[in-house]
Amino acid sequence: MKRIGITQRLEHIHGRDENRDALDTHWAELLWSLGYMPIMLSSHITDIHLYLKELALDAFILSGGNDIGSAIPRDNLEEAVLNFAEKEKLPVLGVCRGMQFINHYLGGKLSKVDGHVAIKHSLSGRWAHERGFNDVNSYHDKAILPMHLSTKLEILASSTDGIIEAVKHQSLPWLGIMWHPEREIPFKQNDIKLLKELFGE
């Protein structure tokens, strides 16, 4: 069973003096249903490289939540994950913030955007149409414009207003999508196929 490490939202709980790593339970449900072992990653391990090495993971998911720069331990973890995955040539799926972080890690930038929170919208591009991504969910107020995309990434799909919605790395098995497969209940077959293509059986 392939072991998929997945990063989590970092939340500070006021009144309890607690920092919590949190993840929608649908992620574990989705991965397990596809025959993968979901491994939730902690944002507060000191030696992250050793931590990732000892986990012996087969692939990673950078999940949604937390604006980049608002949760530094999570940023540090995801930077280490991408550094590790780059050296080991491991697959990475970036979802929403995760796609943004891949672009950030590779030198790209973000912009504020309107009209992309809690809606569904259509995608354009041959890649999206061939895979049946006619409309996808959207929960983000920051986005990647073509002019701010890392030169190491290629655009796979965009929304009708020109916002980049899916990317791939030019040489590594890294994929980024701005929609949330885990929020589609029941899970969509085109999302399932996408995960299987990236992570393998």
C-alpha positions in Angstrom: 0.0 0.0 0.0 1.5 3.3 -1.1 2.0 5.8 1.8 0.9 9.4 0.9 2.0 12.1 3.2 -0.4 15.0 3.5 0.1 18.4 5.0 -2.5 20.0 7.3 -4.1 23.3 8.1 -2.4 24.9 11.2 -4.8 26.5 13.6 -4.2 28.5 16.8 -6.9 27.8 19.4 -7.5 31.0 21.4 -8.2 30.5 25.1 -6.5 27.1 25.1 -2.9 28.1 24.1 -2.9 25.3 21.6 -1.6 25.0 18.0 -3.4 22.3 16.1 -2.7 20.5 12.8 -6.1 19.9 11.3 -7.4 18.1 8.1 -10.8 17.4 6.6 -11.5 13.8 7.3 -12.6 13.4 3.7 -9.0 13.4 2.7 -8.3 10.2 4.6 -11.5 8.7 3.3 -10.6 9.5 -0.3 -7.1 8.2 -0.1 -8.0 5.0 1.7 -10.8 4.3 -0.8 -8.2 4.3 -3.6 -5.9 1.9 -1.8 -3.4 4.5 -0.4 -2.3 4.9 3.2 -2.9 8.5 4.3 -0.1 9.8 6.6 -0.9 13.2 8.2 2.2 15.3 8.6 3.0 17.4 11.7 4.1 21.0 11.3 6.1 21.1 14.5 8.9 18.5 14.0 12.3 20.1 14.5 14.4 18.0 12.1 12.0 17.9 9.1 14.4 16.2 6.7 15.0 13.3 9.1 11.3 13.1 9.8 10.4 12.8 6.1 13.3 10.3 5.5 12.1 8.0 8.4 8.5 8.1 7.2 9.6 6.6 3.9 6.6 8.0 2.0 5.8 7.4 -1.7 4.2 10.7 -2.5 2.9 13.9 -1.0 -0.2 16.1 -1.0 0.0 19.8 0.0 -3.5 20.5 1.1 -5.5 23.7 1.3 -5.9 26.2 4.1 -3.7 29.0 5.6 -2.5 31.8 3.4 1.2 31.6 2.6 3.1 33.5 5.3 0.3 33.2 7.9 1.5 29.9 9.4 5.3 29.8 9.3 5.7 26.3 10.7 3.5 24.9 8.0 5.4 27.0 5.4 8.6 25.5 6.7 7.2 22.0 6.5 6.0 22.3 3.0 9.2 23.9 1.8 11.1 20.9 3.3 8.6 18.5 1.7 9.2 20.0 -1.8 12.9 20.0 -1.3 12.8 16.4 -0.2 10.4 15.4 -3.1 12.6 17.3 -5.6 15.7 15.4 -4.5 13.9 12.0 -4.4 11.8 12.7 -7.6 8.6 11.9 -5.7 5.1 12.8 -6.9 3.4 15.8 -5.3 -0.2 17.0 -5.6 -0.8 20.6 -4.6 -4.4 21.5 -3.9 -5.5 25.1 -3.7 -2.9 26.6 -1.3 -0.8 23.6 -2.2 -0.6 24.6 -5.8 0.1 28.2 -4.8 2.9 27.0 -2.5 4.5 25.0 -5.3 4.5 28.1 -7.4 5.9 30.1 -4.5 8.6 27.5 -3.9 9.7 27.8 -7.5 9.8 31.6 -7.5 6.3 32.5 -8.6 3.9 35.0 -7.1 0.3 35.4 -6.1 -2.4 38.0 -6.6 -5.7 38.8 -4.9 -8.8 37.7 -6.9 -12.5 38.2 -6.7 -15.3 35.8 -7.6 -13.6 32.5 -6.7 -14.9 31.8 -3.2 -17.6 29.1 -2.6 -18.6 28.9 -6.3 -18.3 26.5 -9.2 -16.8 27.7 -12.5 -15.9 26.3 -15.9 -12.3 25.5 -17.0 -10.8 26.1 -20.4 -7.9 24.2 -22.0 -7.5 20.9 -23.8 -6.2 19.1 -20.7 -9.3 19.9 -18.7 -11.7 19.0 -21.5 -10.0 15.7 -22.2 -10.4 14.7 -18.5 -13.9 15.9 -18.1 -13.2 18.9 -15.8 -16.1 20.9 -17.2 -16.7 22.7 -13.9 -14.9 22.6 -10.6 -15.4 23.9 -7.1 -13.5 27.0 -6.0 -12.7 28.3 -2.5 -9.8 30.8 -3.0 -9.3 34.5 -2.9 -5.7 34.4 -4.1 -4.6 33.2 -7.4 -1.8 32.7 -9.9 -1.9 34.9 -13.0 0.0 33.8 -16.1 2.6 36.6 -15.7 3.3 35.4 -12.1 3.7 31.7 -12.9 7.1 30.1 -12.2 9.1 29.4 -15.4 9.4 25.8 -14.2 5.6 25.2 -14.4 3.3 24.7 -17.3 -0.4 25.8 -17.5 -2.8 22.9 -17.9 -6.2 24.7 -17.4 -7.5 28.1 -16.6 -10.9 29.6 -15.6 -12.8 31.7 -18.1 -11.5 34.9 -16.4 -7.9 33.9 -17.0 -7.0 32.5 -13.5 -4.7 29.5 -13.6 -6.5 26.4 -12.3 -4.1 23.6 -13.0 -0.3 23.3 -13.6 2.4 20.7 -13.9 6.1 20.8 -13.4 8.2 20.6 -16.5 10.4 17.8 -15.3 9.2 16.5 -11.9 6.0 14.5 -11.2 4.3 17.5 -9.6 0.8 18.6 -10.3 -1.2 21.5 -8.9 -5.0 22.0 -9.0 -7.0 24.9 -7.5 -10.1 22.8 -6.8 -10.8 20.4 -3.9 -11.4 16.7 -4.8 -12.1 15.9 -1.1 -15.1 18.3 -1.1 -17.0 16.5 -3.8 -19.3 13.9 -2.2 -19.5 11.4 -3.7 -15.9 11.7 -5.0 -15.7 12.4 -8.7 -14.4 9.8 -11.1 -12.2 12.3 -12.9 -10.5 13.4 -9.7 -10.0 9.7 -8.7 -8.4 9.1 -12.1 -6.2 12.1 -11.7 -4.9 10.9 -8.3 -4.3 7.4 -9.7 -2.4 8.7 -12.7 -0.1 10.7 -10.4 0.4 8.3 -7.5 0.1 5.0 -9.4 -1.8 1.9 -8.2 
